[in-house]
C-alpha cells in the first residue's frame, strides 16, 4: 500500500466570517492510497476550534502511515487513531479505495438507495445590509444558513428575512451566545421563523440546556465531537450536526447516525468549507438528515476536478465515481 499525504490550500471566494474567526482560505490535507492499481482519496480540513491545521494533521498521519497495509479497513482504523481530522481523511480514503477495488459504488457497499439532496447556502457574518444582499443574491437556494454572534444578531436576521421571506432559515452561532442571550433572542427567532439554532452556547458550558424547552430546535455541533460525547449531547439538544472533520470520518459518522435515530434526534450534516472531495462522503450522511449543509465548494474561489454539481433549487447531484466512492 502506497500512502501519500499532501497539504493543499484553496482561497475563499470572499473572506468568510463566523464567531471569532475570519477565513481567507481553506487549508486541506489530502490522503491518497494506491494498491494494486486502484486509488482511493480522502480530504480533511480539521477543526479550527481544536487547533487542528493541515500541517498538524499531516504530522498525525505520518505517525500511522507505517501501520497502513492492504488489510487495513475503515473499521480497523478506528483502533489505530483517535477521533480527529487526520483520521477523517484516511478513513474516507479507505472507503474510496474499498469501492474502487470492489468495483461497486459506496451506495452498494452500504446497501443504500441514494437520493439527491438540497443543501443550504451559508451567509457569513457581515454588516446586516451586506448579509441581506448576499441572501437576496442566493435566490436559487430555498434554505439559508446564517452565521451570527452576539453583535446585532436580530438586526442581521431581520434584514435577511426581509430580503428572503421565502427562505428556510437556519442560524449558526458557533458558541457565540450565553444562556441569558439565547433566552433573550429566542422569541425573535421564533417570530422570524427560524427552523433551527446551531450551537448557541460554548462547548462545555451548555449544561443549562438539560431540561430547557426551547421553542426553536437547538442543534449540537462543537458540543458533540463523536460517539463518546453523544449521550450528553442528546440530553441537551434536539438536532445533531455530524461533521466528518470533527468525528474522524464516515465510519464514526454512520455510528452517530445510528445512535441519533435510536434517540429520535433530528440530524444535520455539516462541513468545514472543504472541496467536493470533503463533501462526497458527507453526501452519504446527508441521506439521513433533515438539514443538509454541504455548500463548502461554493464558498471557495475554485473547486477540484470532477466536483459535485450544484444546481438550481439548491439541489446537489450525486458524487461521481471519478470524485469519490
C-alpha positions as CSV (number, residue, x, y, z in Angstrom):
1,X,0.0,0.0,0.0
2,X,1.4,3.4,-1.0
3,X,0.2,6.3,1.2
4,X,0.7,9.9,0.1
5,X,-0.2,12.9,2.3
6,X,-0.5,16.3,0.7
7,X,-1.4,19.7,2.0
8,X,-3.4,21.8,-0.4
9,X,-4.7,25.3,0.1
10,X,-7.8,26.8,-1.6
11,X,-8.6,30.5,-1.5
12,X,-12.1,31.6,-0.4
13,X,-14.3,33.4,-2.9
14,X,-14.7,36.2,-0.3
15,X,-13.5,36.4,3.3
16,X,-15.8,34.2,5.4
17,X,-16.6,35.3,8.9
18,X,-18.0,33.4,11.8
19,X,-17.9,34.0,15.6
20,X,-14.3,34.8,16.5
21,X,-12.7,33.9,13.1
22,X,-12.4,35.2,9.5
23,X,-11.2,32.7,6.9
24,X,-9.4,33.8,3.8
25,X,-8.5,30.4,2.6
26,X,-9.1,26.7,3.4
27,X,-6.0,24.5,4.0
28,X,-6.7,20.8,3.5
29,X,-4.9,17.6,4.0
30,X,-5.4,15.0,1.2
31,X,-4.7,11.3,1.6
32,X,-4.1,9.2,-1.4
33,X,-4.0,5.4,-1.1
34,X,-2.6,3.2,-4.0
35,X,-3.0,-0.5,-4.0
36,X,-2.8,-2.9,-7.0
37,X,-3.5,-0.1,-9.5
38,X,-6.5,1.2,-7.5
39,X,-6.6,4.7,-6.0
40,X,-8.6,6.0,-3.0
41,X,-8.7,9.6,-1.8
42,X,-9.9,11.4,1.3
43,X,-9.7,15.1,2.3
44,X,-10.0,16.8,5.7
45,X,-10.0,20.4,6.8
46,X,-9.9,19.6,10.5
47,X,-11.5,21.7,13.3
48,X,-10.1,25.1,13.9
49,X,-11.5,25.3,17.4
50,X,-9.5,22.2,18.3
51,X,-6.4,23.9,16.9
52,X,-6.1,21.4,14.1
53,X,-4.2,22.7,11.0
54,X,-3.4,21.0,7.7
55,X,0.2,20.7,8.9
56,X,-0.7,19.2,12.3
57,X,-3.0,16.7,10.6
58,X,-0.2,15.7,8.2
59,X,2.1,15.1,11.2
60,X,-0.6,13.0,12.8
61,X,-1.0,10.9,9.6
62,X,2.8,10.5,9.3
63,X,2.8,8.7,12.7
64,X,0.5,5.9,11.5
65,X,1.4,5.6,7.8
66,X,3.7,2.6,8.6
67,X,0.7,0.8,10.0
68,X,-1.5,1.2,7.0
69,X,-1.4,-2.0,4.9
70,X,-3.6,-3.8,2.3
71,X,-5.5,-5.4,5.2
72,X,-6.4,-2.0,6.9
73,X,-10.1,-1.4,6.8
74,X,-12.2,1.6,7.9
75,X,-13.2,-0.5,11.0
76,X,-9.7,-1.4,12.0
77,X,-8.6,2.2,11.5
78,X,-10.7,3.2,14.5
79,X,-8.3,1.4,16.8
80,X,-5.3,3.0,15.2
81,X,-6.3,6.6,15.5
82,X,-8.4,8.7,17.9
83,X,-11.3,11.0,16.8
84,X,-9.5,13.7,14.8
85,X,-9.4,15.4,11.4
86,X,-6.5,13.4,10.2
87,X,-8.4,10.2,10.8
88,X,-11.3,11.6,8.6
89,X,-9.0,11.9,5.6
90,X,-7.6,8.4,6.0
91,X,-11.0,6.9,6.8
92,X,-12.6,8.4,3.7
93,X,-9.7,7.3,1.5
94,X,-10.1,3.8,2.8
95,X,-13.8,3.8,1.9
96,X,-13.0,5.2,-1.6
97,X,-10.3,2.5,-2.1
98,X,-12.7,-0.2,-1.0
99,X,-15.3,0.9,-3.5
100,X,-12.7,1.1,-6.3
101,X,-11.3,-2.4,-5.6
102,X,-14.7,-4.0,-5.3
103,X,-16.0,-2.3,-8.5
104,X,-19.0,-1.1,-6.5
105,X,-20.3,2.3,-5.6
106,X,-20.4,3.4,-1.9
107,X,-24.2,3.0,-2.0
108,X,-23.8,-0.7,-2.9
109,X,-21.3,-1.2,-0.1
110,X,-23.7,0.3,2.4
111,X,-26.9,-1.2,0.9
112,X,-28.4,2.2,0.3
113,X,-30.5,3.7,-2.4
114,X,-29.3,7.3,-2.7
115,X,-31.4,10.4,-3.4
116,X,-30.3,13.8,-4.4
117,X,-30.2,16.3,-1.6
118,X,-30.8,20.0,-1.2
119,X,-28.1,22.0,0.6
120,X,-28.3,25.2,2.5
121,X,-26.3,28.2,1.3
122,X,-24.2,29.8,4.0
123,X,-24.2,33.5,4.6
124,X,-21.1,34.7,6.5
125,X,-21.2,37.4,9.2
126,X,-21.0,40.9,7.8
127,X,-23.0,44.1,8.1
128,X,-26.7,43.4,8.1
129,X,-27.2,45.1,4.7
130,X,-24.4,43.1,3.1
131,X,-25.8,39.8,4.6
132,X,-29.2,40.7,3.2
133,X,-27.8,41.3,-0.2
134,X,-25.9,38.0,-0.2
135,X,-29.1,36.3,0.9
136,X,-31.1,38.0,-1.9
137,X,-28.4,37.0,-4.5
138,X,-28.8,33.4,-3.4
139,X,-32.4,33.1,-4.7
140,X,-31.7,29.6,-6.2
141,X,-31.2,28.3,-2.6
142,X,-34.5,27.8,-0.7
143,X,-32.6,27.2,2.5
144,X,-30.0,29.5,4.1
145,X,-27.6,29.1,7.0
146,X,-26.9,32.3,8.7
147,X,-23.7,32.9,10.8
148,X,-24.4,35.1,13.8
149,X,-22.8,36.1,17.1
150,X,-24.0,38.4,19.9
151,X,-23.4,41.6,17.9
152,X,-26.7,42.7,16.3
153,X,-28.0,39.1,15.8
154,X,-31.6,40.0,15.4
155,X,-30.9,43.1,13.2
156,X,-29.0,40.8,10.9
157,X,-31.7,38.2,11.0
158,X,-34.4,40.7,10.3
159,X,-32.6,42.1,7.3
160,X,-32.1,38.7,5.8
161,X,-35.8,37.7,6.5
162,X,-36.9,40.9,4.7
163,X,-34.7,40.1,1.7
164,X,-35.8,36.4,1.7
165,X,-39.3,36.0,3.1
166,X,-39.5,32.7,1.2
167,X,-36.3,31.0,2.6
168,X,-36.0,28.4,5.3
169,X,-33.5,29.9,7.8
170,X,-31.1,28.0,10.0
171,X,-28.8,30.1,12.2
172,X,-25.3,29.0,13.4
173,X,-23.9,30.9,16.4
174,X,-20.6,28.9,16.7
175,X,-20.7,29.1,20.5
176,X,-21.3,32.8,20.5
177,X,-24.1,33.3,22.9
178,X,-24.6,33.0,26.7
179,X,-27.6,31.1,28.0
180,X,-29.1,34.5,29.0
181,X,-28.7,35.8,25.4
182,X,-30.2,32.6,24.0
183,X,-33.3,33.1,26.1
184,X,-33.4,36.8,25.1
185,X,-33.1,36.1,21.4
186,X,-35.4,33.1,21.2
187,X,-38.8,35.0,20.9
188,X,-37.5,37.0,17.9
189,X,-36.0,33.8,16.3
190,X,-39.4,32.1,16.7
191,X,-41.2,35.1,15.2
192,X,-38.9,35.2,12.2
193,X,-39.5,31.6,11.5
194,X,-36.0,30.2,12.3
195,X,-36.0,26.4,11.7
196,X,-33.1,25.6,14.0
197,X,-30.4,27.3,16.1
198,X,-27.0,25.6,15.8
199,X,-24.5,25.6,18.7
200,X,-25.7,28.7,20.6
201,X,-23.6,28.1,23.7
202,X,-19.9,27.4,24.2
203,X,-18.7,23.8,24.2
204,X,-18.5,22.7,27.8
205,X,-20.9,25.4,29.0
206,X,-24.2,24.1,27.9
207,X,-25.4,22.1,30.9
208,X,-28.2,24.6,31.4
209,X,-29.9,23.2,28.3
210,X,-30.7,20.0,30.1
211,X,-34.5,20.2,30.8
212,X,-34.7,23.5,28.9
213,X,-37.6,23.6,26.4
214,X,-36.7,25.8,23.5
215,X,-39.5,27.0,21.1
216,X,-36.9,26.7,18.3
217,X,-35.0,23.4,17.9
218,X,-31.4,23.6,19.1
219,X,-28.5,21.8,17.4
220,X,-25.2,20.4,18.7
221,X,-22.1,21.0,16.7
222,X,-19.0,21.7,18.7
223,X,-20.7,20.1,21.7
224,X,-20.6,16.6,20.1
225,X,-17.3,15.6,18.5
226,X,-18.1,11.9,18.3
227,X,-19.8,8.9,19.8
228,X,-18.1,9.3,23.2
229,X,-20.0,12.6,23.6
230,X,-23.3,11.6,22.0
231,X,-25.4,10.8,25.1
232,X,-24.6,14.1,26.8
233,X,-25.5,16.0,23.7
234,X,-28.7,14.0,23.2
235,X,-29.8,15.1,26.7
236,X,-29.3,18.8,25.8
237,X,-30.1,19.2,22.1
238,X,-32.8,18.4,19.6
239,X,-30.6,18.2,16.5
240,X,-27.2,16.6,16.0
241,X,-24.8,18.1,13.4
242,X,-22.5,15.4,12.1
243,X,-19.3,16.7,10.6
244,X,-16.8,14.1,9.4
245,X,-13.9,16.5,10.1
246,X,-14.7,16.5,13.8
247,X,-15.9,12.9,14.3
248,X,-13.0,11.3,12.4
249,X,-14.6,10.1,9.3
250,X,-17.5,8.3,7.6
251,X,-17.3,5.2,9.8
252,X,-17.9,7.1,13.0
253,X,-20.4,9.4,11.2
254,X,-22.5,6.4,10.4
255,X,-22.3,5.3,14.0
256,X,-23.6,8.7,15.1
257,X,-26.5,8.3,12.6
258,X,-27.5,5.0,14.2
259,X,-27.2,6.5,17.8
260,X,-29.3,9.6,16.9
261,X,-32.0,7.5,15.2
262,X,-32.3,5.4,18.4
263,X,-32.9,8.7,20.4
264,X,-35.2,10.1,17.8
265,X,-32.9,13.1,17.3
266,X,-33.1,15.1,14.1
267,X,-29.9,15.1,12.0
268,X,-27.8,17.7,10.1
269,X,-24.7,17.1,8.1
270,X,-22.2,20.0,8.1
271,X,-18.8,20.9,6.6
272,X,-15.7,22.9,7.3
273,X,-15.6,24.6,3.9
274,X,-13.6,21.9,2.1
275,X,-13.7,20.9,-1.6
276,X,-16.1,18.4,-3.2
277,X,-13.8,15.7,-2.0
278,X,-14.8,16.5,1.6
279,X,-18.5,16.9,0.6
280,X,-18.8,13.5,-1.2
281,X,-18.5,11.3,2.0
282,X,-20.8,13.8,3.8
283,X,-23.3,13.1,1.0
284,X,-23.7,9.6,2.5
285,X,-24.6,11.1,5.9
286,X,-26.9,13.6,4.1
287,X,-29.2,10.7,3.2
288,X,-30.4,10.5,6.8
289,X,-30.6,14.3,7.5
290,X,-33.4,16.9,7.9
291,X,-30.8,19.7,7.4
292,X,-28.0,19.4,4.8
293,X,-25.0,21.8,4.8
294,X,-22.6,20.7,2.1
295,X,-22.1,24.0,0.3
296,X,-18.4,24.3,1.1
297,X,-17.2,24.3,-2.5
298,X,-19.5,27.3,-3.3
299,X,-17.5,29.4,-0.8
300,X,-14.2,28.6,-2.5
301,X,-12.7,30.5,-5.4
302,X,-12.4,27.2,-7.2
303,X,-13.3,23.5,-6.6
304,X,-11.4,20.3,-7.5
305,X,-11.8,18.4,-10.8
306,X,-14.9,16.3,-11.1
307,X,-16.6,18.2,-8.3
308,X,-20.2,18.0,-7.2
309,X,-22.8,19.6,-9.4
310,X,-24.7,22.4,-7.6
311,X,-28.0,23.1,-9.4
312,X,-30.9,25.4,-9.3
313,X,-33.1,25.0,-6.2
314,X,-30.1,24.1,-4.1
315,X,-30.0,20.5,-5.4
316,X,-26.7,18.8,-5.3
317,X,-26.1,16.0,-7.8
318,X,-24.8,12.6,-6.7
319,X,-21.0,12.3,-6.4
320,X,-19.5,10.6,-9.5
321,X,-17.1,7.7,-9.2
322,X,-14.4,9.9,-10.6
323,X,-14.7,12.1,-7.5
324,X,-15.1,9.6,-4.7
325,X,-16.8,6.4,-3.7
